[in-house]
Amino acid sequence: MAVFLGLNGLELTAAETEAVTAMVALASGSLDEDSLADWIRSPAQKRIRESP
């Protein structure tokens, strides 16, 4: 997920424990894809590119 977000200029700002909990919920079926997408939108932020 971090690679996908990074390629799209985003960065996940959620705590690692939150991200793991979300992935486990998705794998167990207690979180569907639409809900995961909503969750990602919340803690994702645009990355500020630093000048070289």
C-alpha positions in Angstrom: 0.0 0.0 0.0 2.8 2.4 0.8 4.3 1.9 -2.6 1.0 2.6 -4.4 0.4 5.7 -2.3 4.0 6.9 -2.8 3.7 6.5 -6.6 0.6 8.7 -6.4 2.3 11.4 -4.4 0.6 10.4 -1.1 1.9 9.2 2.3 0.1 7.2 4.9 0.2 9.1 8.2 -1.6 6.5 10.3 0.2 4.7 13.1 1.7 1.4 12.2 -0.6 -0.4 14.6 -3.6 1.2 12.9 -2.4 0.1 9.5 -1.8 -3.5 10.7 -5.2 -3.6 12.3 -6.8 -2.4 9.0 -4.9 -5.1 7.0 -5.9 -7.9 9.4 -9.5 -6.7 9.3 -9.4 -6.7 5.5 -7.9 -10.2 5.4 -10.4 -11.6 7.9 -13.3 -10.1 5.9 -14.5 -7.8 8.6 -13.5 -4.8 6.5 -14.5 -4.6 2.9 -12.6 -2.8 0.1 -14.8 0.3 0.1 -14.3 0.7 3.8 -10.6 0.3 3.4 -10.5 2.9 0.7 -12.4 5.3 3.1 -10.0 4.5 5.9 -7.0 5.2 3.6 -8.3 8.6 2.5 -8.5 9.7 6.1 -4.9 9.3 7.1 -3.3 9.8 3.7 -1.7 13.2 2.9 -0.1 14.7 -0.1 3.7 14.4 0.1 5.7 17.6 -0.2 8.5 17.0 -2.6 11.8 18.5 -1.5 13.8 20.5 -4.0 17.1 18.8 -5.0 
